[in-house]
């Protein structure tokens, strides 16, 4: 095989790879669809924004009763940023890591124990961007470090991408 033919083959492979990846682009739009209390009442809802084999983005809407329990994830690091409202994040022993308002947040590495709650009067809207430690992992490896405050299936899930 000539050097030119090998170069042409690599260019074709690279172009095919680009086309394959570009076909996976996901467009999303987040709007808080929960404008009335009866939309989901107390607790928490999650709007999925997009997902790849290594990255997941969502918005969690937290109302009274939507707090989490102390837990950790074995397969994801997560960046949390408040879009609306106020969030209070805790570590082990009820130690406050921080209270965050709009455009503030925290990065939680896998294995770090934490929980959070809404710390204000209005609904809390939290952007969560998670990176998986294993390509293609389906689950985050969530592990409870204290009893759950709400049933596992109590969070409502919505899709915000096509």
C-alpha positions as a Markdown table, in Angstrom:
| # | Residue | x | y | z |
|---|---|---|---|---|
| 1 | Unk | 0.0 | 0.0 | 0.0 |
| 2 | Unk | 1.4 | 3.4 | -0.9 |
| 3 | Unk | 1.9 | 6.2 | 1.5 |
| 4 | Unk | -0.8 | 8.2 | -0.3 |
| 5 | Unk | -3.3 | 5.4 | -0.2 |
| 6 | Unk | -2.8 | 4.9 | 3.6 |
| 7 | Unk | -3.2 | 8.7 | 4.1 |
| 8 | Unk | -6.4 | 8.7 | 2.1 |
| 9 | Unk | -7.7 | 5.7 | 4.1 |
| 10 | Unk | -7.0 | 7.5 | 7.4 |
| 11 | Unk | -8.7 | 10.6 | 6.2 |
| 12 | Unk | -11.8 | 8.6 | 5.2 |
| 13 | Unk | -11.9 | 6.8 | 8.6 |
| 14 | Unk | -11.5 | 10.2 | 10.4 |
| 15 | Unk | -14.4 | 11.6 | 8.3 |
| 16 | Unk | -16.6 | 8.6 | 9.0 |
| 17 | Unk | -15.8 | 9.0 | 12.7 |
| 18 | Unk | -16.7 | 12.7 | 12.6 |
| 19 | Unk | -20.0 | 11.9 | 10.9 |
| 20 | Unk | -20.8 | 9.3 | 13.5 |
| 21 | Unk | -20.2 | 11.6 | 16.4 |
| 22 | Unk | -22.0 | 14.5 | 14.8 |
| 23 | Unk | -25.1 | 12.3 | 14.4 |
| 24 | Unk | -25.2 | 12.0 | 18.2 |
| 25 | Unk | -25.5 | 15.7 | 18.9 |
| 26 | Unk | -28.4 | 16.4 | 21.2 |
| 27 | Unk | -30.3 | 19.7 | 21.3 |
| 28 | Unk | -32.1 | 20.6 | 24.5 |
| 29 | Unk | -34.2 | 23.3 | 26.0 |
| 30 | Unk | -34.8 | 23.7 | 29.7 |
| 31 | Unk | -37.9 | 25.4 | 30.9 |
| 32 | Unk | -39.4 | 25.0 | 34.3 |
| 33 | Unk | -42.6 | 23.3 | 33.4 |
| 34 | Unk | -43.7 | 23.0 | 37.1 |
| 35 | Unk | -45.4 | 26.4 | 37.5 |
| 36 | Unk | -48.3 | 25.1 | 39.6 |
| 37 | Unk | -48.0 | 23.2 | 42.9 |
| 38 | Unk | -50.1 | 20.4 | 41.6 |
| 39 | Unk | -47.6 | 19.7 | 38.8 |
| 40 | Unk | -45.7 | 17.5 | 41.2 |
| 41 | Unk | -46.5 | 18.7 | 44.7 |
| 42 | Unk | -43.8 | 18.1 | 47.3 |
| 43 | Unk | -40.5 | 16.5 | 46.6 |
| 44 | Unk | -38.3 | 16.4 | 43.6 |
| 45 | Unk | -38.4 | 16.2 | 39.8 |
| 46 | Unk | -35.6 | 15.7 | 37.4 |
| 47 | Unk | -35.4 | 17.0 | 33.8 |
| 48 | Unk | -32.9 | 15.2 | 31.7 |
| 49 | Unk | -31.1 | 17.5 | 29.3 |
| 50 | Unk | -28.8 | 15.2 | 27.5 |
| 51 | Unk | -26.5 | 12.2 | 27.8 |
| 52 | Unk | -23.5 | 10.6 | 26.1 |
| 53 | Unk | -21.4 | 7.6 | 26.9 |
| 54 | Unk | -19.4 | 9.6 | 29.5 |
| 55 | Unk | -21.5 | 12.7 | 30.3 |
| 56 | Unk | -25.0 | 13.4 | 31.7 |
| 57 | Unk | -26.7 | 16.7 | 32.2 |
| 58 | Unk | -30.0 | 17.3 | 34.1 |
| 59 | Unk | -31.8 | 19.9 | 36.2 |
| 60 | Unk | -33.3 | 18.8 | 39.5 |
| 61 | Unk | -36.3 | 20.9 | 40.8 |
| 62 | Unk | -36.5 | 20.5 | 44.5 |
| 63 | Unk | -39.5 | 21.5 | 46.7 |
| 64 | Unk | -40.2 | 21.0 | 50.4 |
| 65 | Unk | -39.7 | 17.4 | 51.1 |
| 66 | Unk | -37.2 | 16.9 | 48.2 |
| 67 | Unk | -34.1 | 16.7 | 50.2 |
| 68 | Unk | -31.7 | 13.8 | 49.7 |
| 69 | Unk | -30.0 | 11.5 | 52.3 |
| 70 | Unk | -26.3 | 11.2 | 52.9 |
| 71 | Unk | -25.0 | 9.2 | 49.9 |
| 72 | Unk | -22.1 | 8.9 | 47.4 |
| 73 | Unk | -21.6 | 7.8 | 43.9 |
| 74 | Unk | -18.9 | 5.3 | 42.8 |
| 75 | Unk | -19.0 | 6.0 | 39.1 |
| 76 | Unk | -19.6 | 9.7 | 38.6 |
| 77 | Unk | -18.1 | 13.1 | 39.5 |
| 78 | Unk | -20.9 | 15.8 | 39.6 |
| 79 | Unk | -20.8 | 19.5 | 39.2 |
| 80 | Unk | -23.8 | 21.2 | 40.8 |
| 81 | Unk | -24.8 | 24.8 | 40.0 |
| 82 | Unk | -27.9 | 26.6 | 41.4 |
| 83 | Unk | -30.0 | 28.1 | 38.6 |
| 84 | Unk | -32.8 | 29.4 | 40.9 |
| 85 | Unk | -33.4 | 29.4 | 44.7 |
| 86 | Unk | -30.9 | 28.3 | 47.3 |
| 87 | Unk | -29.2 | 25.0 | 48.0 |
| 88 | Unk | -27.5 | 23.8 | 51.2 |
| 89 | Unk | -25.0 | 20.9 | 50.7 |
| 90 | Unk | -23.9 | 18.8 | 53.7 |
| 91 | Unk | -21.1 | 16.3 | 54.3 |
| 92 | Unk | -20.8 | 13.5 | 56.9 |
| 93 | Unk | -21.9 | 14.5 | 60.4 |
| 94 | Unk | -24.3 | 17.2 | 59.1 |
| 95 | Unk | -21.3 | 19.5 | 58.4 |
| 96 | Unk | -22.4 | 22.2 | 56.0 |
| 97 | Unk | -20.2 | 22.3 | 52.9 |
| 98 | Unk | -21.8 | 25.4 | 51.6 |
| 99 | Unk | -25.0 | 27.3 | 50.9 |
| 100 | Unk | -25.3 | 28.4 | 47.3 |
| 101 | Unk | -27.4 | 30.9 | 45.4 |
| 102 | Unk | -27.9 | 31.4 | 41.7 |
| 103 | Unk | -24.7 | 30.7 | 39.6 |
| 104 | Unk | -22.9 | 29.2 | 42.6 |
| 105 | Unk | -22.2 | 25.6 | 43.2 |
| 106 | Unk | -20.0 | 22.7 | 44.1 |
| 107 | Unk | -18.1 | 19.8 | 42.4 |
| 108 | Unk | -18.5 | 16.5 | 44.2 |
| 109 | Unk | -16.0 | 13.8 | 43.2 |
| 110 | Unk | -17.0 | 10.2 | 43.2 |
| 111 | Unk | -16.7 | 8.6 | 46.7 |
| 112 | Unk | -17.4 | 11.9 | 48.5 |
| 113 | Unk | -20.4 | 11.6 | 50.8 |
| 114 | Unk | -23.0 | 14.4 | 50.6 |
| 115 | Unk | -26.6 | 15.4 | 50.7 |
| 116 | Unk | -28.5 | 18.6 | 49.9 |
| 117 | Unk | -31.7 | 20.4 | 50.5 |
| 118 | Unk | -33.5 | 23.5 | 49.3 |
| 119 | Unk | -32.6 | 26.4 | 51.6 |
| 120 | Unk | -35.0 | 29.0 | 50.5 |
| 121 | Unk | -38.7 | 29.8 | 50.0 |
| 122 | Unk | -38.8 | 29.3 | 46.2 |
| 123 | Unk | -38.3 | 26.1 | 44.3 |
| 124 | Unk | -34.7 | 25.1 | 44.0 |
| 125 | Unk | -33.4 | 24.5 | 40.4 |
| 126 | Unk | -30.0 | 22.7 | 40.3 |
| 127 | Unk | -28.0 | 22.0 | 37.2 |
| 128 | Unk | -26.2 | 18.7 | 37.5 |
| 129 | Unk | -23.5 | 17.8 | 35.1 |
| 130 | Unk | -22.0 | 14.3 | 35.7 |
| 131 | Unk | -19.0 | 12.7 | 34.2 |
| 132 | Unk | -18.8 | 8.9 | 34.3 |
| 133 | Unk | -15.6 | 7.1 | 35.3 |
| 134 | Unk | -16.4 | 4.2 | 33.0 |
| 135 | Unk | -17.4 | 4.6 | 29.3 |
| 136 | Unk | -20.9 | 3.5 | 28.7 |
| 137 | Unk | -21.9 | 3.1 | 32.4 |
| 138 | Unk | -25.6 | 3.2 | 32.8 |
| 139 | Unk | -25.8 | 3.8 | 36.6 |
| 140 | Unk | -24.0 | 6.3 | 38.8 |
| 141 | Unk | -23.1 | 3.8 | 41.5 |
| 142 | Unk | -25.3 | 5.6 | 44.1 |
| 143 | Unk | -24.7 | 4.1 | 47.5 |
| 144 | Unk | -26.7 | 5.2 | 50.5 |
| 145 | Unk | -24.7 | 6.2 | 53.6 |
| 146 | Unk | -27.8 | 6.9 | 55.7 |
| 147 | Unk | -31.5 | 5.8 | 55.4 |
| 148 | Unk | -33.4 | 7.4 | 52.5 |
| 149 | Unk | -35.8 | 10.2 | 53.5 |
| 150 | Unk | -38.0 | 9.5 | 50.5 |
| 151 | Unk | -38.9 | 6.4 | 48.6 |
| 152 | Unk | -36.4 | 5.5 | 45.8 |
| 153 | Unk | -39.1 | 6.0 | 43.0 |
| 154 | Unk | -40.5 | 9.3 | 44.4 |
| 155 | Unk | -38.6 | 11.5 | 42.0 |
| 156 | Unk | -40.5 | 12.3 | 38.8 |
| 157 | Unk | -38.4 | 12.1 | 35.6 |
| 158 | Unk | -38.9 | 14.3 | 32.5 |
| 159 | Unk | -37.0 | 14.5 | 29.2 |
| 160 | Unk | -35.9 | 17.9 | 28.0 |
| 161 | Unk | -34.1 | 16.7 | 24.8 |
| 162 | Unk | -35.1 | 15.1 | 21.6 |
